[in-house]
Amino acid sequence: YYYKTGILERVDRRLVYKFGKNAHGWQEDK
């Protein structure tokens, strides 16, 4: 479980860093 959580946290941080504010308008646009 801890291993999975660590991966999710890493991916989430990566997505936020990669997309940045783009992720904000992503939900609104959809």
Secondary structure, DSSP 8 states (H G I E B T S, - for coil): -HHHHHHHHHHHHHHHHHHTTHHHHHHHH-
